[in-house]
C-alpha cells in the first residue's frame, strides 16, 4: 500500500496533466484561456482554493468567462473524480495548487479562510 502523500502526489500530477490536455483539446478553450489570462492580469478574475475561477472585481463579461472556464473545469474534475474514486471537490483542490503554481505572476488567489494573496 502506497503512503497517502505518494497517492496525493500521483493524483496531483494526473490532475495537472489532464487539465493541461483539456485546455489544448476542448472547443473554445484557447479563447477562454486568452480571456482568463487577460482578466486575471487585470485583477478582475482570481483563482480559488476550490480549483475554480471567481470574479474578484466586477467587470463586463467577467462572469461569462468565469462560467465558461468553470464549466470546462467542472467536467474535467468530475471525470477525474470518477476515475480516481474521489470527489470532484478533492480533485478541484488538487488542481488549485497546480493552477496557482502555473498562473502568471500577479494572479490573485483566494485562500480557504477568505484571505487574498497575489502570485
C-alpha positions as semicolon CSV with decimal commas, in nm:
position;residue;x (nm);y (nm);z (nm)
1;X;0,000;0,000;0,000
2;X;0,140;0,340;-0,103
3;X;0,163;0,618;0,157
4;X;-0,109;0,881;0,136
5;X;0,142;1,151;0,036
6;X;0,254;0,937;-0,258
7;X;-0,106;0,882;-0,370
8;X;-0,175;1,253;-0,337
9;X;0,132;1,342;-0,545
10;X;0,031;1,095;-0,814
11;X;-0,323;1,233;-0,814
12;X;-0,190;1,588;-0,837
13;X;0,031;1,501;-1,135
14;X;-0,254;1,326;-1,315
15;X;-0,491;1,612;-1,244
16;X;-0,248;1,872;-1,375
17;X;-0,173;1,673;-1,689
18;X;-0,544;1,620;-1,753
19;X;-0,612;1,991;-1,716
20;X;-0,326;2,081;-1,948
21;X;-0,451;1,831;-2,205
22;X;-0,808;1,953;-2,171
23;X;-0,700;2,311;-2,228
24;X;-0,549;2,200;-2,556
25;X;-0,842;1,996;-2,687
26;X;-1,167;2,142;-2,556
27;X;-1,352;2,354;-2,813
28;X;-1,330;2,725;-2,740
29;X;-1,071;2,671;-2,471
30;X;-0,797;2,876;-2,637
31;X;-1,024;3,179;-2,639
32;X;-1,135;3,109;-2,282
33;X;-0,771;3,083;-2,174
34;X;-0,688;3,409;-2,350
35;X;-0,981;3,583;-2,180
36;X;-0,892;3,424;-1,847
37;X;-0,530;3,535;-1,869
38;X;-0,629;3,892;-1,958
39;X;-0,888;3,919;-1,680
40;X;-0,655;3,762;-1,423
41;X;-0,381;4,008;-1,523
42;X;-0,629;4,293;-1,468
43;X;-0,722;4,155;-1,124
44;X;-1,082;4,103;-1,236
45;X;-1,077;3,724;-1,213
46;X;-0,897;3,524;-0,948
47;X;-0,830;3,161;-0,869
48;X;-0,982;2,993;-0,567
49;X;-0,861;2,716;-0,340
50;X;-1,154;2,516;-0,482
51;X;-0,996;2,499;-0,828
52;X;-1,249;2,735;-0,981
53;X;-1,224;3,089;-1,112
54;X;-1,406;3,362;-0,920
55;X;-1,490;3,720;-1,004
56;X;-1,281;3,945;-0,782
57;X;-1,368;4,282;-0,937
58;X;-1,696;4,308;-1,131
59;X;-1,641;4,392;-1,498
60;X;-1,827;4,347;-1,821
61;X;-1,810;3,989;-1,942
62;X;-1,611;3,863;-1,644
63;X;-1,884;3,637;-1,510
64;X;-1,938;3,482;-1,853
65;X;-1,568;3,399;-1,882
66;X;-1,562;3,257;-1,528
67;X;-1,872;3,049;-1,602
68;X;-1,721;2,911;-1,925
69;X;-1,387;2,826;-1,764
70;X;-1,554;2,674;-1,458
71;X;-1,786;2,460;-1,672
72;X;-1,482;2,316;-1,850
73;X;-1,302;2,258;-1,522
74;X;-1,612;2,103;-1,364
75;X;-1,628;1,849;-1,647
76;X;-1,262;1,760;-1,604
77;X;-1,289;1,738;-1,225
78;X;-1,593;1,509;-1,247
79;X;-1,420;1,282;-1,497
80;X;-1,103;1,260;-1,287
81;X;-1,301;1,206;-0,968
82;X;-1,484;0,914;-1,125
83;X;-1,157;0,763;-1,246
84;X;-0,983;0,811;-0,909
85;X;-1,274;0,719;-0,682
86;X;-1,270;1,055;-0,503
87;X;-1,498;1,359;-0,502
88;X;-1,482;1,638;-0,760
89;X;-1,410;1,878;-0,472
90;X;-1,094;1,684;-0,385
91;X;-0,983;1,698;-0,748
92;X;-1,055;2,072;-0,761
93;X;-0,837;2,136;-0,459
94;X;-0,551;1,941;-0,615
95;X;-0,589;2,135;-0,938
96;X;-0,598;2,464;-0,747
97;X;-0,246;2,406;-0,621
98;X;-0,123;2,333;-0,971
99;X;-0,316;2,620;-1,129
100;X;-0,173;2,880;-0,893
101;X;0,182;2,748;-0,947
102;X;0,140;2,790;-1,323
103;X;-0,065;3,111;-1,317
104;X;0,101;3,428;-1,440
105;X;0,268;3,650;-1,181
106;X;0,013;3,895;-1,048
107;X;-0,274;3,644;-1,040
108;X;-0,490;3,673;-0,730
109;X;-0,574;3,362;-0,529
110;X;-0,836;3,329;-0,258
111;X;-0,739;3,101;0,030
112;X;-0,986;2,883;0,218
113;X;-1,006;3,139;0,501
114;X;-1,116;3,407;0,252
115;X;-0,784;3,591;0,250
116;X;-0,629;3,704;-0,076
117;X;-0,272;3,653;-0,193
118;X;-0,114;3,763;-0,516
119;X;0,130;3,542;-0,703
